[in-house]
Amino acid sequence: MNYKSNIQRNFEKKIFTILAGITIIPMLIIGGNGFNIFNDQVSLVEQEEGFKYLFNGEDMNQWQGNKKDYFIENNIMVVRPKKGGKGNLYTVNEYSDFIFRFEFKLTPGANNGLGIHTPLEGDAAYEGKEIQILDNTADKYKKLKPYQYHGSVYGVIPAKRGFLNPVGEWNSEEVYVKGDHIRVTLNGTIIVDGNMKEASKHGTLDHKKHPGLKRKKGHIAFLGHGSELEFRNIRIKDLSK
């Protein structure tokens, strides 16, 4: 009897261990806010490559401007335009050549933008450059120009479409800027790879003046257009150093 009881006890322990692993491991990987707890390990690898966090879920010290509509909630940078803030959110520092990586989650019909080489005043799409952040699937955007969809250099270089994750899911994006060369990679697929100077030498696609195309340095910014969305894991590698 004792022998059988020991077998039973060992069997029960093994079953408990297996079930606990099935339950706990996904929880550890996903985390309460959808964060991957291995991000710290990934960031260590990126730190060795020269990346630094611009937003790690803990503070907004690397940012200036509209911190009323852009704020931290559950370790995520959320955008809530109804808070009554005005303007865009800019990095404290300016950058010329860089690799910028971030994750974002769209809401239905969301419209935002990533400003690069932008000053603190004026329309970043023209005084700097704007990389579109947009819910391409929204009905209200069906008739946009190709250079207005997600990932496009607004008015200058159109992006490939069809690579956004479904609305409500996280997307990962990398923006590489070196001189006039820009490359945008969305969820592992390159959707823009071009030279901004070459693309505009015979005029821009929107037939408007873009003095910001001559700017080689400026702030990186999130350009609010009245939509709610979320950002996380924002980091940068300064290629000018």
C-alpha positions as CSV (number, residue, x, y, z in Angstrom):
1,M,0.0,0.0,0.0
2,N,2.8,2.4,0.9
3,Y,4.6,1.6,-2.3
4,K,1.4,2.3,-4.4
5,S,0.9,5.5,-2.4
6,N,4.4,6.7,-3.2
7,I,3.8,6.0,-6.9
8,Q,0.5,7.9,-6.8
9,R,2.1,10.8,-5.0
10,N,5.0,11.0,-7.5
11,F,2.5,10.8,-10.4
12,E,0.4,13.6,-8.9
13,K,3.5,15.8,-8.5
14,K,4.4,15.3,-12.1
15,I,0.9,16.1,-13.3
16,F,0.8,19.2,-11.1
17,T,4.2,20.4,-12.4
18,I,3.1,19.9,-16.0
19,L,-0.2,21.7,-15.5
20,A,1.5,24.5,-13.6
21,G,4.0,24.9,-16.5
22,I,1.2,25.1,-19.0
23,T,-0.5,27.8,-17.0
24,I,2.4,29.8,-15.8
25,I,4.7,29.9,-18.9
26,P,2.2,31.8,-21.1
27,M,1.5,34.2,-18.2
28,L,5.2,34.9,-17.9
29,I,5.7,35.4,-21.6
30,I,2.7,37.6,-22.1
31,G,2.5,39.5,-18.8
32,G,-0.4,41.3,-17.4
33,N,-0.3,44.2,-19.9
34,G,0.7,42.1,-23.0
35,F,4.3,42.8,-22.3
36,N,6.9,40.1,-23.0
37,I,9.0,39.7,-19.8
38,F,11.9,38.8,-22.1
39,N,12.0,42.4,-23.4
40,D,14.7,43.2,-20.9
41,Q,16.8,40.5,-22.4
42,V,16.1,41.7,-25.9
43,S,16.9,45.2,-24.9
44,L,20.2,44.1,-23.6
45,V,21.1,42.7,-27.0
46,E,19.9,46.0,-28.6
47,Q,21.9,48.0,-26.1
48,E,25.0,46.2,-27.2
49,E,24.1,47.3,-30.7
50,G,23.8,50.9,-29.6
51,F,20.0,51.2,-29.0
52,K,18.5,53.3,-26.2
53,Y,15.0,53.4,-24.9
54,L,13.0,56.6,-25.6
55,F,10.0,55.0,-23.8
56,N,10.2,51.9,-21.6
57,G,6.8,52.1,-19.9
58,E,8.1,53.9,-16.8
59,D,8.4,57.6,-17.6
60,M,8.1,60.3,-20.3
61,N,11.5,62.0,-19.5
62,Q,12.7,61.7,-23.1
63,W,9.7,63.6,-24.4
64,Q,8.3,67.1,-24.5
65,G,5.2,68.8,-25.7
66,N,1.7,67.5,-25.4
67,K,1.9,65.3,-22.3
68,K,-1.7,65.8,-21.5
69,D,-3.0,63.7,-24.4
70,Y,0.0,61.4,-24.4
71,F,0.5,59.7,-21.1
72,I,1.4,56.4,-19.4
73,E,-1.3,53.9,-18.6
74,N,-0.4,50.4,-17.6
75,N,3.2,50.8,-18.8
76,I,1.9,51.9,-22.2
77,M,2.0,55.3,-23.9
78,V,-1.6,56.0,-24.7
79,V,-3.1,58.8,-26.8
80,R,-6.4,60.2,-25.6
81,P,-7.1,63.4,-27.5
82,K,-10.2,64.2,-25.5
83,K,-8.0,65.1,-22.5
84,G,-7.8,68.6,-24.0
85,G,-4.1,68.8,-24.8
86,K,-2.7,70.6,-27.8
87,G,0.0,69.9,-30.3
88,N,2.4,67.0,-30.8
89,L,4.7,65.0,-28.7
90,Y,8.4,65.6,-29.5
91,T,11.7,63.9,-28.4
92,V,13.8,66.1,-26.1
93,N,16.8,65.5,-28.3
94,E,17.3,66.0,-32.0
95,Y,18.5,63.3,-34.4
96,S,19.9,63.2,-37.9
97,D,20.7,59.6,-39.0
98,F,19.1,56.9,-36.9
99,I,17.1,53.6,-36.6
100,F,13.9,54.1,-34.7
101,R,11.9,51.1,-33.5
102,F,8.5,51.1,-31.9
103,E,5.3,49.1,-31.4
104,F,1.8,50.5,-31.9
105,K,-1.8,49.4,-31.6
106,L,-4.5,51.1,-33.8
107,T,-8.1,51.7,-33.0
108,P,-10.7,51.7,-35.9
109,G,-10.0,54.7,-38.2
110,A,-6.9,55.8,-36.2
111,N,-4.8,58.5,-37.7
112,N,-1.4,59.6,-36.3
113,G,2.0,60.2,-37.7
114,L,5.7,59.9,-37.0
115,G,7.5,63.1,-37.6
116,I,11.2,63.0,-38.3
117,H,13.7,65.9,-38.6
118,T,10.9,68.2,-37.4
119,P,11.2,71.5,-35.6
120,L,9.0,72.2,-32.6
121,E,6.7,74.5,-34.6
122,G,4.9,74.3,-37.9
123,D,3.3,71.3,-39.7
124,A,5.8,68.4,-39.4
125,A,4.6,66.9,-42.7
126,Y,6.1,69.9,-44.5
127,E,8.5,71.5,-42.1
128,G,10.0,68.1,-41.4
129,K,8.9,64.8,-42.8
130,E,5.9,62.7,-41.7
131,I,5.7,58.9,-41.8
132,Q,2.0,58.0,-41.8
133,I,0.5,55.9,-39.0
134,L,-3.0,55.0,-40.2
135,D,-5.7,52.3,-40.1
136,N,-5.6,51.6,-43.9
137,T,-8.7,49.4,-43.6
138,A,-11.1,52.2,-42.5
139,D,-13.9,52.9,-45.0
140,K,-13.3,56.7,-44.7
141,Y,-9.7,56.3,-46.0
142,K,-10.7,54.3,-49.2
143,K,-10.1,57.3,-51.5
144,L,-6.8,58.5,-50.1
145,K,-3.9,59.1,-52.4
146,P,-1.2,56.3,-52.3
147,Y,1.2,58.6,-50.4
148,Q,-1.3,59.0,-47.6
149,Y,-1.5,55.4,-46.4
150,H,0.4,53.9,-43.5
151,G,4.2,54.0,-43.7
152,S,4.3,56.5,-46.5
153,V,6.5,59.5,-46.4
154,Y,3.6,61.9,-46.6
155,G,3.3,63.5,-50.0
156,V,6.7,62.1,-51.2
157,I,7.0,58.3,-51.2
158,P,4.0,55.8,-51.1
159,A,4.2,52.7,-49.0
160,K,3.2,49.1,-49.9
161,R,0.0,48.1,-48.3
162,G,-1.4,44.9,-46.8
163,F,1.1,44.4,-44.0
164,L,-0.7,45.9,-41.0
165,N,-1.9,43.5,-38.3
166,P,-5.7,43.6,-37.7
167,V,-6.9,46.6,-35.8
168,G,-6.5,46.1,-32.1
169,E,-3.4,44.0,-32.4
170,W,0.2,45.2,-31.8
171,N,2.4,46.1,-34.8
172,S,6.1,46.5,-34.8
173,E,7.9,49.0,-37.0
174,E,11.4,50.2,-37.8
175,V,12.3,53.4,-39.5
176,Y,15.9,53.7,-40.9
177,V,17.1,57.1,-41.9
178,K,20.6,57.8,-43.3
179,G,21.0,61.0,-45.2
180,D,18.2,61.1,-47.8
181,H,17.7,57.4,-47.7
182,I,14.7,56.1,-45.7
183,R,13.5,52.5,-45.1
184,V,10.3,51.6,-43.3
185,T,9.9,48.0,-42.1
186,L,6.4,47.0,-40.9
187,N,6.0,43.6,-39.1
188,G,9.1,42.3,-40.8
189,T,8.3,43.5,-44.3
190,I,9.9,46.5,-46.0
191,I,7.1,48.8,-47.2
192,V,9.2,51.8,-48.1
193,D,12.8,51.9,-49.3
194,G,13.7,55.0,-51.2
195,N,15.7,58.3,-51.5
196,M,13.6,61.3,-50.5
197,K,15.7,63.7,-52.5
198,E,15.5,61.6,-55.7
199,A,11.7,61.0,-55.1
200,S,11.1,64.7,-55.0
201,K,13.6,66.1,-57.6
202,H,10.8,66.6,-60.1
203,G,8.3,67.8,-57.5
204,T,6.5,66.0,-54.7
205,L,3.5,63.7,-55.3
206,D,1.2,66.0,-53.5
207,H,2.4,69.0,-55.5
208,K,3.1,71.0,-52.4
209,K,6.2,72.6,-51.0
210,H,8.1,70.5,-48.5
211,P,11.0,72.7,-47.1
212,G,11.5,70.0,-44.5
213,L,13.0,67.7,-47.1
214,K,16.2,69.9,-46.9
215,R,16.4,69.4,-43.1
216,K,19.0,66.9,-42.0
217,K,18.3,67.0,-38.3
218,G,15.4,67.6,-36.0
219,H,13.1,66.1,-33.4
220,I,11.2,62.8,-33.8
221,A,7.5,63.3,-33.0
222,F,4.1,61.6,-32.7
223,L,1.7,63.8,-34.6
224,G,-1.8,63.6,-33.2
225,H,-4.8,63.8,-35.6
226,G,-7.5,63.3,-33.0
227,S,-7.4,59.5,-32.8
228,E,-6.9,57.2,-29.9
229,L,-4.0,54.6,-30.1
230,E,-1.2,53.1,-28.1
231,F,2.6,52.9,-28.3
232,R,5.2,50.9,-26.4
233,N,8.9,49.7,-26.6
234,I,10.1,52.9,-28.3
235,R,13.9,52.8,-28.8
236,I,16.5,54.4,-31.1
237,K,20.0,53.9,-32.4
238,D,21.8,57.2,-33.2
239,L,23.8,56.5,-36.4
240,S,25.5,59.9,-36.3
241,K,27.8,58.9,-33.5
